[in-house]
Structure formats: C-alpha cells, structure tokens
Amino acid sequence: MPSQQVLQAKQELVAGLTEKLNAAKAGVIVDYSGITVADDTALRRSLREAGVEYSVVKNTLLGRAADNAGLGDLKEVLQGTTAIAISTEDELAPAKVLCEYAEKHDNFKVKAGFFEGKAVSAETVKELSKVPPREVLLAMFLGGLNATVAGLARALNAVAEKQGGEAPAEA
C-alpha cells in the first residue's frame, strides 16, 4: 500500500499532466525502446527547437490523465515504454519531428496521438506529419486566389475586345 505522501505526489503528477493535455493543440505518444542515449539527445533537441515538450511517463499515470482530459481512447496503446510529445503552439510539430525520426529508427514507434481534443491512430499521426507547414498552405491558397482573379480579368478583357470596345483602362 503506497504511503499518503507517494499517493499525493502521483495525484499531483496526474493533475499536471491533465493540464498539459488540456492546454495542448496536439500530441504524439511513442514507444522509445531500443534507442541510444545519443539518439535520444538528438531527438529531444529537435523537439525543443520545434517548441514541443517531450517526456517519458508511466502508462498508468498517462492513462488517468488521458481519462481526465477526455482522451480515454489513448489508453489502448499504453503498454511498454511510453513517451509523449506535446505542443501548445503548432499542431503538426510533434507529428512531423517524431514521424521523421521513426522513419530513420526501426525500433522507435509512433503509438497514437491526439489532435484538436480527439484521440487519433498512429496512421493518422503519420498522415498529419505529411501536411505542409502553415506558411506553405497559405501561399498555395493565395496563389490559387491570384490565379482565379487573373483569369477573371483576362476573361473580362476578352469579352470587351470581342464586343469591339476597348479594354477598360487599368487603375
């Protein structure tokens, strides 16, 4: 039977982890078994640079925190060695860094994740890791808008020329 002090410390850990899960935009749970200290250090550096918090957690504590945060579906994957990467700023950063790392290291596995308050499978995490960065998506969107407006201007100009009138002067 754990002492009251140990029990209270574990409850505080679960409460802190629950707060992190609730505040996070996204997170990824991984099985880190078999990686070297040097690889782990490089991974942690990459995650820090991306603004992602990474920590090794006990499955039971993470399971309770996941229940408290409404992410109970994550408990299915909480077996073996478990670490979690959480981002409060960039929804895609944990998936991008960890999936890239998992491709290079066979013994490092993505177990599952959560995105926008919902648990997602490892396959979904891998798909999210392939989404281009926000800036690229915005540039693609604006490029599409620009092409549409330019096409409309050319069409209006062609109609005006076809009717024998002059094209409207540009402002």
Secondary structure as UniProt FT lines:
FT   HELIX           4..23
FT   STRAND          26..31
FT   TURN            33..34
FT   HELIX           37..49
FT   TURN            50..51
FT   STRAND          53..56
FT   HELIX           59..68
FT   TURN            69..70
FT   HELIX           72..77
FT   STRAND          83..87
FT   HELIX           93..104
FT   TURN            106..107
FT   STRAND          109..115
FT   TURN            116..117
FT   STRAND          118..121
FT   HELIX           122..129
FT   HELIX           134..162
FT   TURN            163..164
//
